[in-house]
Amino acid sequence: MLIACRDCAAIQRMPSPPARGRLECWRCGCVLESTSGRSLDAALACALATLLLLLPANLMPVMTVHVAGITTSTHLVSGLLTAWRQGWPLLTIVLGLQGVILPFVRFGLLTATLAAIRFGARGGWVGRAFRYCEKLDLWAMADVLLIGAGIGYGRVASQVPVQIDVGGWCFVAAALMTMVT
């Protein structure tokens, strides 16, 4: 297979990569391919862990607010319902897709494809499902929403006593696992 170096544009034939190591450009030494640190089992474990963390993150309370003797707990979906009621339907749909639905779809597909490859099940659906999963990476933004949630938490916690609940910690863990995966 012929490839071009991304740094110096040298055209070269790429041999099959070694089991552990890397291939470098003959002209500038830029790393063309690295096989160390890649593991199908590790990728499957990370994808499955993220998928499993998304369940309690969406089903359990994210945070509890204590104000004037009143305690109320919120879920991820309750924030979407509030935005919908306040007249922000497009924002609600986009946030619902990016924060709730698409992460489940992405990590469900990723877990299914990696498990199929790991356990030897081959079929035409595996490659197609993996490509869809990779395209969803741009839109399933649990990690970006974590940044927004951190900013919101900082603003609310400066005024009102707030406690992060199990669902919130699972969401934090799922967003971090999204970056690792």
FIBANU-204286 format. One line per field, with one value per residue (C-alpha): residue number from 1; residue in one letter; z, y, x. Coordinates in pm, 1 decimal. Example, Ala and Ser with C-alpha at 12.3 -4.5 7.8 and 13.67 -1.06 7.14 Angstrom:
<rs>
resi	c(1|2);
resn	c(A|S);
Z	c(780.0|714.0);
Y	c(-450.0|-106.0);
X	c(1230.0|1367.0);
</rs>
This chain:
<rs>
resi	c(1|2|3|4|5|6|7|8|9|10|11|12|13|14|15|16|17|18|19|20|21|22|23|24|25|26|27|28|29|30|31|32|33|34|35|36|37|38|39|40|41|42|43|44|45|46|47|48|49|50|51|52|53|54|55|56|57|58|59|60|61|62|63|64|65|66|67|68|69|70|71|72|73|74|75|76|77|78|79|80|81|82|83|84|85|86|87|88|89|90|91|92|93|94|95|96|97|98|99|100|101|102|103|104|105|106|107|108|109|110|111|112|113|114|115|116|117|118|119|120|121|122|123|124|125|126|127|128|129|130|131|132|133|134|135|136|137|138|139|140|141|142|143|144|145|146|147|148|149|150|151|152|153|154|155|156|157|158|159|160|161|162|163|164|165|166|167|168|169|170|171|172|173|174|175|176|177|178|179|180|181);
resn	c(M|L|I|A|C|R|D|C|A|A|I|Q|R|M|P|S|P|P|A|R|G|R|L|E|C|W|R|C|G|C|V|L|E|S|T|S|G|R|S|L|D|A|A|L|A|C|A|L|A|T|L|L|L|L|L|P|A|N|L|M|P|V|M|T|V|H|V|A|G|I|T|T|S|T|H|L|V|S|G|L|L|T|A|W|R|Q|G|W|P|L|L|T|I|V|L|G|L|Q|G|V|I|L|P|F|V|R|F|G|L|L|T|A|T|L|A|A|I|R|F|G|A|R|G|G|W|V|G|R|A|F|R|Y|C|E|K|L|D|L|W|A|M|A|D|V|L|L|I|G|A|G|I|G|Y|G|R|V|A|S|Q|V|P|V|Q|I|D|V|G|G|W|C|F|V|A|A|A|L|M|T|M|V|T);
Z	c(0.0|-89.9|159.2|194.4|508.5|669.8|755.2|448.7|186.5|95.1|-96.1|34.0|42.1|382.3|494.1|741.5|1086.6|1349.2|1637.7|1880.7|1753.8|1489.4|1128.5|1055.2|743.2|565.1|504.1|818.2|1082.5|1141.7|1292.9|1021.0|1217.5|1579.7|1708.4|2071.4|2313.1|2096.9|2224.6|2106.3|2456.3|2613.6|2356.6|2417.8|2795.3|2767.2|2530.8|2750.2|3066.6|2904.2|2790.3|3137.9|3303.3|3076.7|3224.6|3583.5|3456.0|3278.6|3524.6|3864.8|4018.7|3893.0|4170.2|4474.0|4562.4|4917.6|4941.9|5240.8|5382.2|5047.7|4883.2|4517.1|4297.8|3924.5|3642.4|3303.6|3133.3|3379.4|3251.2|2898.2|3004.7|3168.6|2851.6|2648.1|2881.3|2864.8|2487.3|2363.1|2161.1|1911.9|2190.0|2381.4|2081.4|2007.9|2371.5|2404.4|2097.5|2186.3|2557.5|2593.0|2275.4|2054.4|2328.0|2384.0|2010.3|1963.1|2250.2|2183.1|1824.0|1933.2|2195.5|1950.2|1673.6|1901.0|2067.0|1724.9|1616.7|1949.4|1944.8|1573.8|1444.5|1101.2|872.3|649.3|933.9|1143.8|919.3|845.5|1215.1|1304.8|1039.8|1176.2|1524.2|1412.0|1242.2|1562.7|1753.0|1643.8|1768.5|2084.3|2307.9|2665.6|2719.5|2591.8|2798.9|3102.7|3058.6|3036.3|3339.8|3533.6|3453.2|3547.8|3870.2|3959.4|3908.6|4101.2|4383.7|4454.7|4542.8|4665.1|4849.1|4580.5|4613.4|4315.5|4327.9|4190.1|3844.5|3826.8|3916.9|3664.1|3400.9|3488.9|3463.5|3133.8|2985.4|3090.5|2951.2|2626.0|2595.5|2684.7|2440.4);
Y	c(0.0|343.6|625.3|979.0|1112.1|1380.8|1591.9|1578.1|1425.5|1151.6|874.9|531.5|173.7|80.7|-270.3|-456.7|-307.9|-507.9|-666.4|-412.0|-101.9|164.0|247.4|569.9|781.4|708.5|1080.2|1271.9|1001.4|1094.3|807.1|666.9|382.4|276.9|-55.4|-25.6|56.0|-91.9|-377.1|-507.8|-633.1|-295.0|-111.7|-352.6|-311.5|69.4|73.7|-164.8|29.3|354.2|197.2|56.3|390.2|569.7|368.0|498.7|840.7|871.0|682.7|797.8|1148.0|1366.6|1623.1|1733.2|2096.6|2212.5|2553.2|2691.2|2348.3|2211.4|1934.4|1846.7|1599.3|1632.8|1388.2|1453.2|1438.4|1684.6|1958.7|1882.2|1904.4|2240.2|2376.5|2246.9|2415.6|2743.7|2757.8|2609.9|2306.6|2300.6|2327.8|2052.5|1820.1|1885.7|1838.2|1527.2|1375.9|1472.8|1401.5|1110.7|923.1|933.0|826.0|514.5|445.9|506.8|292.4|25.8|-3.9|11.4|-258.3|-479.5|-445.5|-495.4|-795.0|-941.8|-904.1|-1035.0|-1346.6|-1417.0|-1327.1|-1180.6|-1029.4|-735.2|-546.6|-523.6|-283.3|-74.4|-50.7|48.9|323.7|458.0|448.2|649.5|907.6|942.9|1030.4|1393.7|1414.1|1200.9|1467.3|1346.9|1481.3|1828.7|1829.3|1743.4|2072.6|2260.0|2074.9|2164.6|2532.3|2515.4|2333.9|2597.3|2875.5|2704.6|2575.7|2927.8|3034.2|2721.0|2405.4|2134.4|1767.6|1555.6|1224.0|878.5|960.4|1267.4|1073.1|803.8|1076.7|1215.5|866.1|796.5|1125.3|1048.6|696.2|850.0|1029.6|714.1|497.3);
X	c(0.0|135.1|100.3|228.4|393.6|176.9|483.1|709.8|473.8|723.0|546.1|641.7|523.5|385.5|477.6|261.1|316.0|504.1|314.5|459.3|628.6|592.2|663.6|849.5|893.7|1221.5|1283.3|1181.3|1123.2|756.0|556.5|329.6|175.4|204.5|79.0|179.9|-97.2|-372.0|-579.8|-914.6|-992.6|-912.2|-1124.7|-1413.8|-1381.0|-1380.3|-1679.9|-1879.1|-1789.6|-1902.8|-2229.8|-2294.5|-2211.2|-2458.6|-2746.8|-2726.8|-2620.0|-2954.7|-3175.5|-3049.7|-3053.0|-2768.9|-2771.8|-2968.9|-3029.0|-3109.5|-3283.0|-3475.2|-3550.5|-3666.2|-3468.3|-3509.2|-3323.7|-3276.6|-3213.8|-3052.5|-3391.4|-3549.5|-3319.3|-3435.4|-3799.8|-3734.2|-3574.1|-3870.9|-4125.0|-3934.3|-3973.2|-3645.5|-3761.6|-3471.6|-3212.7|-3391.6|-3387.8|-3018.6|-2915.4|-3132.9|-2971.5|-2614.1|-2631.5|-2871.3|-2966.1|-2655.1|-2409.4|-2624.5|-2638.3|-2265.2|-2144.3|-2405.9|-2279.8|-1916.7|-1966.2|-2154.7|-1895.3|-1595.9|-1761.8|-1841.4|-1479.2|-1348.5|-1563.1|-1520.9|-1867.8|-1817.7|-2072.6|-2141.9|-2303.1|-1984.9|-1795.0|-2103.1|-2195.6|-1839.2|-1839.9|-2170.0|-2021.9|-1720.9|-1944.4|-2146.5|-1828.5|-1867.3|-2226.0|-2238.8|-2089.9|-2102.1|-1750.0|-1841.9|-2160.3|-1948.4|-1763.1|-2093.2|-2225.2|-1910.1|-1957.3|-2325.7|-2243.4|-1987.5|-2237.7|-2517.5|-2295.1|-2168.9|-2524.8|-2702.2|-2588.9|-2566.4|-2474.6|-2368.4|-2551.7|-2472.6|-2610.2|-2387.5|-2075.7|-2168.1|-2209.4|-1864.8|-1715.2|-1897.3|-1772.9|-1415.4|-1446.3|-1570.3|-1237.4|-1039.8|-1231.6);
</rs>
